[in-house]
Amino acid sequence: MTNVPCAIFRLQRHKTGALQFLHMSDNSPAFLRLTPEEILTSFSAFASSLDPTDQARLEEAIAVAAAKRSALTWIGKLRTRGRQKARWIRLQTMRPKTSAGLVCWQGVISDVTREHDLEQSLRRSREQLSELSSYLEAGKEEERERIARDIHDELGSLLVAIKIESALLTSKLPKNQAALREKSRSIESLLDQAMGTASRVARELRPGILKEFGLSAAIECQAEDFSQRTGIACRTQCDDEGIEIEERSALAVFRIVQEALTNVAKHAHASLVALRLYRDRQQLIVEIRDNGRGISDIDLHKTKSFGLRGIRERVRSFSGELSISPGEQGGTHIVLSMPLKSSGRRNAADNEVQHRLF
C-alpha cells in the first residue's frame, strides 16, 4: 500500500489548541517521508514535513474549522531538499465530532502534485491568452484610431467640399429649372446624411470626446447616437464627481457599454434602456437596464456569444466584476464595476440611495 497516493487519518484538536493525530494509515511514507509512528507521536513531526510558509497556515485553517465545527479542506507544499521537485498535499475531512472540548476530524491526505502542476500550467496558459487578448485589443484600438482619423480628416473634408460645390451649383441654376433645383437640394440632403454618418462612425471607432471631456460625456454622446440610430429611448445619468479612472480603463468601459447597447439593439426587442454611471467607494459602477425580453441561462452560455465573451474578457483584464441577470421588472440588468484610481477623498454621495431610472 506504500504507493497509494493518499492516507487515511484521524486528527484531534484539544480546547487548548494542541493537535494530535489519533490514526494514520500505513501508506503515509509514500509521500510524507514519515512513518505512521513518527506522525502519531507528535503533530510537530508532521508539521515539520511541510514547507515553513505553510505550517502556520495549516494550524490557522484547523483553528477556523474547529471554531466553525466544519469540514476542512487545505492544500499545502511539502518541504523540499536540494533540487527535489516540489510536492503538494491536500487534507480533506468530513464534519468533525465534538465532545468535552475536543474536536475530532476523520479524513484523507492526498498527494495532489500532478493536479497542482496541471492547474498551474492552466493558469499560466490563461494568463498568456489574456496577455495576447490585451495585445490584440490594443492593436484593434490603434487601427480604429487610424480609420477614424482617415474618415474625419479625409472623407469628412471631401464631403464638406462636395457640399459646398453642390450648394454653389444650386445657386447657379436658373430659377425656371425647378426640377433641377429640387434634385440639387436632394443631393445636399444626402450629403448631410453622409456627413452625419461619417461623424458618428468616427466617434464610435475612436471617441475623441473621451479624451477631451471624459467618460461621462462620451457615454452620454454614445447613448444619444444609439437612440438616433435605433429609435430606442436611452436615459442616462452620469454622476462623475470624484471619478478618476485611467485612460485605458475608461476606453474599456466605453467599449463595454458600446457592446452592451449593440446587444440590446440586436436581441432585446426593448423600447427603453436606462444607463447609469456612478462611484461607489473605490469602484466605478455602470448599470445598464432594458425593458426587453430578458436574458436566459442558455443565452448567457451560448458557445458563440462572442459579444458577452468579449465583455467578460475586458472586465477580467482590468480586475473588474460583471453581473448579467434578468431585471426585477423584466428585461436585462447589467452591472459593471471597475477599480478607480486610489484617492484619499471619499465621495460624500457614496452612501446615498441609488435612484432607479425606470
Buried (B, 14 or more C-beta within 10 A) or exposed (E): EEEBBBBBBBBBBEEEEEBBBEBBBEBBBBBBEBBBEBBBBEBEBBBEBBBEEBBEBBBEBBBEBBEEEEEBEBBBBBBEEEEEEEBBBBBBBEEBEEEEEBBBBBBBBBBBBEEBBEEEEEEEEEEEEEEEBBEEBEEEBEEBEEBBBEBBEEBBEEBEEBBEEBBEEBEEBEEEEEEEBEEBEEBBEEBEEBBEEBBBBBBBBBBBBBEEBBBBBBBBBBBEBBBEEBEBBBBBBBBBEBBEBEEBBBBBBBBBBBBBBBBBBEBBBBEBBBBBBBBBEBBBBBBBBBBBBBBEEEBEEEEEBEBBEBBBBBBBBBEBEBEBEEBEEBBBBBBBBBBBEEEEEEBEBEEEEEEEBE
